[in-house]
Amino acid sequence: MRKCAVPDKDICVSCGACRKVCPRDAISIWKGCYAVVDKERCVGCGLCMKTCPAGCIEIKEVEV
C-alpha cells in the first residue's frame, strides 16, 4: 500500500489543472470527461489535490 491521488469522477469538471501540475505526468483526462490517475506513476505528493478547483481529488492509501 502507498499514497496515491484518487479523483472522484462524478465531481471532476475535466479542467486539466491537476494534469498540468503533476510532476510525474501521472494524470490524464479520460475522453474529456474526468481525471484518471496512473497508480504506478503517482507518488501521492498532493499537488493535484491542492490545485483542483472542484475539490474532487483525495490522497488515499491504495494497492499498486
Buried (B, 14 or more C-beta within 10 A) or exposed (E): EEBBBBBBEEEBEBBEBBBEBBEBEBBBBEEEEBBBBBBEEBBBBEBBBEBBEBEBBEBEEBEE
